[in-house]
Amino acid sequence: MSKEANELTKKAFEWWARAIKAIAGYRCEICGSNKGIDAHHIKGRSPLRLGLSLSNGICLCVEHHRAHVHSTDAKEQQKMKDKIIELRGIEAYQRLERIKHESIEKIYPDKLKFFISQFKHIIKQYEGDNF
């Protein structure tokens, strides 16, 4: 990947995270807390098409991010999966699963710039003049 593509990919993920948080009202989608929130990838960041999909994101507080998502406890991981399915629906979760297993497509700088502009547009919709 070129230096430009690497930098644009990093920026795209930063704008993706901000968009996920804005959509969730800067609150954890599990408990509603607004402390230490983080945008989490439901099914990972690869392939890039999946990593930059807004449907692949959920806003979590530090407690839920650490305790459920990165837990080594299978029961905790299953609880989080079940909660995400409850929030997003089984069809959306299965669609993410299919994308996860698709062949990796190359995303060029122009496409990354498009993603960034779309994320900025979405954030502006949620934040209005505060953007």
Secondary structure, 3 states (H helix, E strand, C coil): CCHHHHHHHHHHHHHHHHHHHHHCCCCCCCCCCCCCCEEEECCCCCCHHHHCCHHHEEEECHHHHHHHHCCCCHHHHHHHHHHHHHHHCHHHHHHHHHHHCCCCCCCCHHHHHHHHHHHHHHHHHHHHHHC
